[in-house]
Amino acid sequence: MPKTLTARFVEAAAPVPGRQIEHQDAKVPGLALRISPGGNKAWSVRYRTRDGEQRRLTLGRFPAVGLSKARELAAQALGSVASGADPAQARKSSRAEAKARKLSTVDSLIDA
């Protein structure tokens, strides 16, 4: 059940041994604070593509990304989804392209 997350709640949220938990924000639909069993906290936003596929986009780790910044990033991501984009797929493609560029640079170096 979504609840309005506060900075105090996010700071104090504790892990549950043996399982990952997720606290959903009521202010921004889809925004959630995920806490791993080891205590790592990360922000993510869930959305559906135009094809109906559910996706999750990780926005960043807490405390590097605070609650207000996470809400801002989630709103931007959801805005791009509304205009037909798929931010998670775009990030995945960007990483694959960067990896390919790096490999082509090494290949160029070997060829030289």
C-alpha positions, 0 to 999 in steps of 0.5 A, a space after each residue: 500500500 503506497 504511503 507518503 514517504 518522508 525524509 525521516 522515514 527513508 532515513 530510518 527504514 531498516 532492512 528485513 533479513 532474507 528478503 528485499 522490501 519495497 516502500 511505495 510513495 503515494 505522491 508519485 505513482 510508481 516511485 519506490 524505495 527498495 531496500 536489500 537484505 544487506 541494507 542498501 537503499 535504491 530508488 526505482 520507478 515502475 511503469 508500463 510501456 505502450 505495449 503493456 510491458 511492465 518495466 522498472 527503472 533504477 533512479 539511484 541509490 540513497 543517500 546520493 539521491 534524496 527523496 525530493 530528487 527521486 520524485 523529480 527523476 521519477 516524474 521526468 521518467 513518467 513524463 517521457 513514458 507518457 510521450 511514448 518513450 521507454 527510459 529503461 530500454 533507452 538506458 540499456 541501449 545506451 550502455 550496450 552502445 558504450 560497451 561496443 564503442 569501448 570494444 571497438 577502441 580496443 580492437 582499433 588499438 590491437 589493429 594498430 
